[in-house]
Amino acid sequence: MLAEFLLYDNFIINKYHSIYLKLITKVINENRIYNSSIHEYHHILPKSVNGTVTIPLTFKEHFIAHRLLTKFTKGKLKHSMIFAFRTFRN
């Protein structure tokens, strides 16, 4: 599941990247089953760069994941992540 994310080479490797990986790994290891009342699907690698794998995150985890993505992306993708986070926040 993580291979798609790890093979993408246009990320800044920093503490936010590590926190994001820990969050995603935790969810994968829990083998969560999607429940529409408490989960939302999240693309591990952003859909805007052709990410296809999704996992169920709680609303809080989903918010945090999008915040983290704004901290370790760069270039055009960073602008997309900031836009997505602002839309998510509003």
N, CA, C and O of each residue as an XYZ file, in Angstrom:
360
protein
N       0.812     -1.204      0.000
C       0.000      0.000      0.000
C       0.854      1.266      0.000
O       0.510      2.259     -0.641
N       1.944      1.219      0.709
C       2.809      2.403      0.811
C       3.762      2.570     -0.370
O       4.355      3.636     -0.532
N       3.916      1.549     -1.186
C       4.902      1.594     -2.270
C       4.692      2.790     -3.181
O       5.652      3.468     -3.550
N       3.453      3.052     -3.544
C       3.129      4.179     -4.417
C       3.624      5.496     -3.818
O       4.190      6.338     -4.515
N       3.402      5.656     -2.522
C       3.826      6.872     -1.818
C       5.343      6.955     -1.722
O       5.934      8.003     -1.980
N       5.966      5.848     -1.351
C       7.418      5.847     -1.150
C       8.194      6.012     -2.456
O       9.315      6.520     -2.443
N       7.623      5.594     -3.573
C       8.294      5.727     -4.859
C       8.206      7.139     -5.435
O       8.972      7.495     -6.331
N       7.282      7.936     -4.928
C       7.155      9.316     -5.406
C       8.323     10.112     -4.834
O       8.511     10.154     -3.618
N       9.104     10.740     -5.701
C      10.364     11.357     -5.251
C      10.344     12.877     -5.187
O      11.407     13.498     -5.157
N       9.175     13.491     -5.166
C       9.121     14.951     -5.156
C       8.619     15.503     -3.819
O       7.937     16.527     -3.783
N       8.955     14.826     -2.728
C       8.603     15.281     -1.390
C       9.842     15.807     -0.677
O      10.965     15.398     -0.973
N       9.624     16.710      0.256
C      10.684     17.155      1.154
C      10.681     16.162      2.323
O       9.659     15.990      2.987
N      11.797     15.523      2.569
C      11.876     14.556      3.664
C      12.215     15.326      4.937
O      13.355     15.748      5.134
N      11.217     15.505      5.795
C      11.386     16.238      7.043
C      10.531     15.580      8.124
O       9.996     14.491      7.920
N      10.406     16.238      9.266
C       9.666     15.630     10.369
C       8.182     15.446     10.040
O       7.557     14.509     10.535
N       7.614     16.323      9.216
C       6.204     16.206      8.853
C       5.968     14.996      7.953
O       4.939     14.327      8.049
N       6.927     14.730      7.089
C       6.882     13.538      6.239
C       6.906     12.285      7.119
O       6.160     11.336      6.876
N       7.757     12.288      8.126
C       7.852     11.143      9.049
C       6.562     10.945      9.836
O       6.112      9.814     10.024
N       5.970     12.042     10.294
C       4.718     11.949     11.052
C       3.605     11.402     10.165
O       2.807     10.572     10.600
N       3.556     11.871      8.919
C       2.557     11.392      7.961
C       2.725      9.885      7.730
O       1.751      9.133      7.742
N       3.972      9.461      7.521
C       4.238      8.026      7.324
C       3.799      7.201      8.534
O       3.231      6.120      8.374
N       4.058      7.702      9.735
C       3.650      6.989     10.951
C       2.137      6.872     11.031
O       1.611      5.821     11.398
N       1.435      7.948     10.690
C      -0.030      7.929     10.712
C      -0.575      6.909      9.713
O      -1.438      6.099     10.050
N      -0.071      6.956      8.495
C      -0.541      6.052      7.450
C      -0.202      4.600      7.799
O      -1.035      3.710      7.625
N       1.001      4.363      8.284
C       1.420      3.011      8.667
C       0.556      2.469      9.798
O       0.186      1.295      9.796
N       0.235      3.327     10.765
C      -0.614      2.920     11.880
C      -1.977      2.446     11.373
O      -2.482      1.407     11.799
N      -2.551      3.207     10.475
C      -3.871      2.854      9.938
C      -3.807      1.554      9.131
O      -4.689      0.703      9.250
N      -2.776      1.404      8.322
C      -2.619      0.179      7.527
C      -2.466     -1.034      8.441
O      -3.072     -2.076      8.194
N      -1.665     -0.906      9.488
C      -1.436     -2.024     10.409
C      -2.684     -2.402     11.206
O      -2.819     -3.543     11.650
N      -3.599     -1.441     11.387
C      -4.843     -1.733     12.111
C      -5.853     -2.490     11.251
O      -6.846     -3.003     11.768
N      -5.604     -2.563      9.936
C      -6.552     -3.206      9.006
C      -7.965     -2.666      9.189
O      -8.923     -3.430      9.310
N      -8.080     -1.357      9.207
C      -9.373     -0.723      9.421
C     -10.372     -1.074      8.337
O     -10.028     -1.251      7.168
N     -11.602     -1.165      8.761
C     -12.710     -1.359      7.835
C     -13.492     -0.051      7.808
O     -13.827      0.508      8.852
N     -13.775      0.423      6.614
C     -14.466      1.699      6.436
C     -15.855      1.677      7.064
O     -16.647      0.762      6.838
N     -16.126      2.710      7.859
C     -17.440      2.920      8.459
C     -17.814      4.366      8.149
O     -17.165      5.288      8.643
N     -18.845      4.577      7.343
C     -19.173      5.915      6.848
C     -19.515      6.921      7.940
O     -19.450      8.126      7.699
N     -19.875      6.460      9.124
C     -20.214      7.404     10.187
C     -18.980      7.951     10.913
O     -19.068      8.973     11.594
N     -17.834      7.279     10.774
C     -16.632      7.764     11.475
C     -15.393      7.889     10.587
O     -14.358      8.368     11.048
N     -15.479      7.467      9.321
C     -14.301      7.487      8.450
C     -14.554      8.248      7.154
O     -15.689      8.409      6.706
N     -13.463      8.702      6.580
C     -13.445      9.251      5.226
C     -12.292      8.583      4.505
O     -11.274      8.260      5.117
N     -12.447      8.375      3.209
C     -11.347      7.807      2.435
C     -10.309      8.887      2.154
O     -10.653     10.033      1.868
N      -9.039      8.509      2.238
C      -7.920      9.421      2.001
C      -6.941      8.746      1.051
O      -6.555      7.597      1.264
N      -6.541      9.458      0.005
C      -5.518      8.947     -0.907
C      -4.158      9.084     -0.226
O      -3.775     10.184      0.171
N      -3.437      7.996     -0.090
C      -2.124      8.035      0.548
C      -1.203      8.962     -0.233
O      -0.597      9.867      0.341
N      -1.097      8.742     -1.524
C      -0.413      9.667     -2.423
C      -1.515     10.521     -3.030
O      -2.495      9.978     -3.541
N      -1.383     11.840     -2.988
C      -2.463     12.705     -3.467
C      -2.970     12.327     -4.861
O      -2.201     11.967     -5.752
N      -4.265     12.420     -5.011
C      -4.924     12.088     -6.275
C      -4.413     12.980     -7.410
O      -4.385     12.563     -8.568
N      -4.007     14.215     -7.072
C      -3.527     15.154     -8.093
C      -2.219     14.707     -8.748
O      -1.850     15.226     -9.801
N      -1.516     13.751     -8.136
C      -0.316     13.168     -8.763
C      -0.551     11.684     -9.042
O       0.366     10.865     -8.982
N      -1.799     11.372     -9.348
C      -2.226     10.030     -9.754
C      -2.150      8.971     -8.663
O      -1.920      7.796     -8.947
N      -2.341      9.387     -7.426
C      -2.430      8.415     -6.339
C      -3.709      7.617     -6.462
O      -4.764      8.178     -6.755
N      -3.631      6.327     -6.245
C      -4.803      5.466     -6.410
C      -5.218      4.750     -5.129
O      -6.383      4.376     -4.994
N      -4.314      4.552     -4.199
C      -4.603      3.776     -2.985
C      -5.252      4.679     -1.937
O      -4.743      5.753     -1.619
N      -6.390      4.217     -1.406
C      -7.067      4.969     -0.354
C      -7.145      4.136      0.920
O      -7.127      2.906      0.887
N      -7.234      4.846      2.045
C      -7.389      4.205      3.342
C      -8.447      4.975      4.131
O      -8.654      6.163      3.883
N      -9.119      4.313      5.078
C     -10.100      5.026      5.900
C      -9.428      5.736      7.073
O      -8.724      5.121      7.874
N      -9.661      7.032      7.150
C      -9.158      7.818      8.274
C     -10.337      8.422      9.017
O     -11.376      8.708      8.421
N     -10.173      8.616     10.329
C     -11.198      9.347     11.072
C     -11.170     10.787     10.578
O     -10.227     11.198      9.901
N     -12.190     11.544     10.911
C     -12.254     12.933     10.464
C     -11.041     13.726     10.974
O     -10.452     14.521     10.242
N     -10.686     13.495     12.229
C      -9.540     14.192     12.817
C      -8.236     13.791     12.120
O      -7.422     14.653     11.787
N      -8.038     12.501     11.902
C      -6.832     12.022     11.215
C      -6.758     12.574      9.794
O      -5.678     12.911      9.309
N      -7.905     12.666      9.135
C      -7.938     13.172      7.768
C      -7.519     14.643      7.734
O      -6.762     15.058      6.856
N      -8.008     15.416      8.680
C      -7.629     16.823      8.791
C      -6.124     16.944      9.023
O      -5.452     17.741      8.369
N      -5.603     16.157      9.949
C      -4.172     16.183     10.264
C      -3.346     15.770      9.046
O      -2.326     16.390      8.746
N      -3.784     14.728      8.350
C      -3.053     14.260      7.170
C      -2.943     15.367      6.122
O      -1.881     15.559      5.531
N      -4.028     16.086      5.894
C      -3.986     17.171      4.904
C      -3.114     18.324      5.378
O      -2.449     18.969      4.567
N      -3.107     18.587      6.660
C      -2.224     19.636      7.200
C      -0.762     19.234      7.006
O       0.065     20.053      6.604
N      -0.454     17.983      7.292
C       0.913     17.490      7.132
C       1.363     17.556      5.675
O       2.509     17.909      5.394
N       0.470     17.220      4.753
C       0.816     17.253      3.324
C       1.252     18.649      2.880
O       2.073     18.774      1.972
N       0.721     19.687      3.499
C       1.131     21.052      3.122
C       2.548     21.350      3.595
O       3.175     22.296      3.117
N       3.054     20.558      4.524
C       4.368     20.822      5.118
C       5.527     20.091      4.456
O       6.682     20.445      4.692
N       5.252     19.076      3.628
C       6.377     18.372      3.003
C       6.246     18.221      1.492
O       6.956     17.430      0.871
N       5.337     18.983      0.916
C       5.242     19.001     -0.544
C       5.922     20.258     -1.063
O       6.194     21.193     -0.309
N       6.191     20.263     -2.371
C       6.847     21.429     -2.955
C       6.327     21.671     -4.362
O       5.724     20.796     -4.983
N       6.575     22.869     -4.843
C       6.185     23.226     -6.196
C       4.682     23.281     -6.393
O       3.940     23.704     -5.507
N       4.246     22.849     -7.559
C       2.836     22.882     -7.933
C       1.988     22.028     -6.986
O       0.856     22.387     -6.662
N       2.544     20.899     -6.549
C       1.817     20.030     -5.632
C       1.537     20.734     -4.308
O       0.469     20.554     -3.722
N       2.494     21.536     -3.833
C       2.296     22.267     -2.574
C       1.090     23.192     -2.683
O       0.278     23.278     -1.762
N       0.980     23.884     -3.816
C      -0.159     24.786     -4.013
C      -1.473     24.007     -4.013
O      -2.472     24.470     -3.463
N      -1.472     22.838     -4.623
C      -2.665     21.986     -4.632
C      -3.021     21.535     -3.219
O      -4.195     21.508     -2.850
N      -2.009     21.181     -2.430
C      -2.250     20.708     -1.064
C      -2.748     21.841     -0.167
O      -3.607     21.625      0.689
N      -2.213     23.040     -0.360
C      -2.685     24.194      0.418
C      -4.139     24.487      0.068
O      -4.956     24.736      0.954
N      -4.461     24.458     -1.225
C      -5.839     24.684     -1.655
C      -6.765     23.625     -1.051
O      -7.838     23.951     -0.543
N      -6.348     22.364     -1.108
C      -7.165     21.273     -0.559
C      -7.358     21.446      0.947
O      -8.455     21.225      1.461
N      -6.312     21.836      1.648
C      -6.408     22.014      3.100
C      -7.332     23.171      3.438
O      -8.156     23.066      4.346
N      -7.199     24.284      2.708
C      -8.080     25.432      2.963
C      -9.530     25.077      2.692
O     -10.420     25.481      3.440
N      -9.772     24.331      1.640
C     -11.135     23.895      1.319
C     -11.640     22.963      2.401
O     -12.795     23.053      2.818
N     -10.787     22.078      2.851
C     -11.123     21.132      3.914
C     -11.471     21.891      5.185
O     -12.448     21.564      5.858
N     -10.684     22.891      5.511
C     -10.856     23.667      6.742
C     -12.158     24.450      6.739
O     -12.814     24.584      7.772
N     -12.530     24.968      5.572
C     -13.751     25.780      5.478
C     -14.958     24.894      5.375
O     -16.082     25.389      5.287
